Amino acid sequence: MSDETEPVPEDWLRERLEALLVDLDTALDEGREGGATVELDQQRTGRLSRMDALQAQAMARASQQRRENQRRRAQRALERLKEGEGGLCVDCLEPIARSRLEIDPAVERCIACAEARESGG
């Protein structure tokens, strides 16, 4: 078995997931301001500036949604870790490559299952 297919140490994965959750919570707190409602005061903001503000607001909200989704994935990964399935693919239950978990410790699938899912297989 190579390093890529051996299960990762639980402590290592737990530390990575907890650090990810702290980072996401911080980013979510900071991002709430960017999604605030845009004021309608035409005296203060011209039409183009308002359109820019609305676009920035929409992008901030989309970023917040992505962070919230990633936070849910990290929470699920911690739950899988508690159940003894941390670092294992949710489809085939084989270990997920450490290099993949280093990029995203909340990833749910190994490369093979992720590719099969994307291709509809």
C-alpha positions in Angstrom: 0.0 0.0 0.0 1.4 3.4 -0.9 1.2 6.6 1.2 -1.6 7.8 -1.0 -3.9 4.9 -0.2 -3.2 4.5 3.5 -5.7 5.9 5.9 -4.6 9.3 7.3 -4.1 9.6 11.1 -7.4 10.7 12.8 -5.6 13.4 14.9 -4.2 15.0 11.7 -7.6 15.0 10.0 -9.4 16.3 13.1 -6.9 19.2 13.4 -7.3 20.1 9.8 -11.1 20.0 9.9 -11.2 22.1 13.2 -8.8 24.7 11.7 -10.9 24.8 8.6 -14.1 25.4 10.7 -12.4 28.3 12.6 -11.3 29.9 9.3 -14.8 29.5 7.8 -16.5 30.9 10.9 -14.2 33.9 10.7 -14.8 34.4 7.0 -18.6 34.0 7.5 -18.6 36.7 10.3 -16.5 39.1 8.1 -18.6 38.4 5.0 -22.0 39.2 6.6 -21.3 42.9 6.1 -20.8 42.6 2.3 -24.2 41.0 1.9 -26.1 43.8 3.7 -29.0 45.4 1.8 -28.0 48.2 -0.6 -29.6 51.5 0.3 -32.0 53.1 -2.2 -30.9 56.7 -1.6 -30.4 58.0 -5.1 -28.9 61.3 -3.8 -26.0 59.4 -2.2 -25.4 56.8 -4.9 -25.7 57.2 -8.7 -27.4 54.5 -10.8 -24.1 52.9 -12.0 -22.7 53.0 -8.5 -25.9 51.4 -7.3 -25.6 48.7 -9.9 -22.0 48.0 -8.9 -23.1 47.8 -5.3 -25.9 45.4 -6.1 -23.5 43.2 -8.1 -21.0 43.3 -5.2 -23.8 42.4 -2.8 -24.8 39.4 -5.0 -21.2 38.2 -5.2 -20.8 38.6 -1.4 -23.9 36.5 -0.9 -22.8 33.8 -3.3 -19.4 33.7 -1.4 -21.2 33.4 1.9 -23.3 30.5 0.5 -20.2 28.7 -0.7 -18.6 29.2 2.8 -21.8 27.9 4.5 -21.8 24.8 2.2 -18.2 24.2 2.9 -18.8 24.5 6.6 -21.6 21.9 6.4 -19.2 19.6 4.6 -16.6 20.0 7.3 -19.1 19.3 10.0 -20.2 16.1 8.2 -16.5 15.1 7.8 -16.1 15.5 11.6 -19.1 13.4 12.2 -17.7 10.7 9.9 -14.5 10.9 11.8 -16.4 10.3 15.1 -18.1 7.3 13.4 -14.7 5.8 12.4 -15.1 6.7 8.7 -12.9 9.8 8.6 -10.8 10.1 5.5 -12.8 7.3 3.8 -14.8 7.8 0.6 -18.5 7.9 1.2 -19.2 5.8 -1.9 -16.6 3.0 -1.9 -15.3 3.4 1.7 -11.7 3.3 0.5 -9.2 5.8 2.0 -9.1 9.1 0.3 -5.6 10.1 -0.9 -3.7 12.3 1.7 -2.8 14.8 -1.0 -6.5 15.2 -1.7 -7.3 15.7 2.0 -4.4 18.2 2.3 -6.2 20.4 -0.3 -9.6 20.0 1.2 -9.9 18.0 4.5 -13.7 17.9 4.1 -13.7 16.2 0.7 -16.1 13.3 0.7 -15.0 11.1 -2.2 -11.8 9.6 -3.6 -10.7 10.7 -7.1 -12.2 7.6 -8.8 -15.6 8.0 -7.2 -15.6 11.8 -7.8 -14.8 11.4 -11.4 -17.4 8.7 -11.9 -20.0 11.0 -10.2 -19.1 13.9 -12.5 -19.3 11.8 -15.6 -22.7 10.4 -14.5 -21.4 6.9 -13.9 
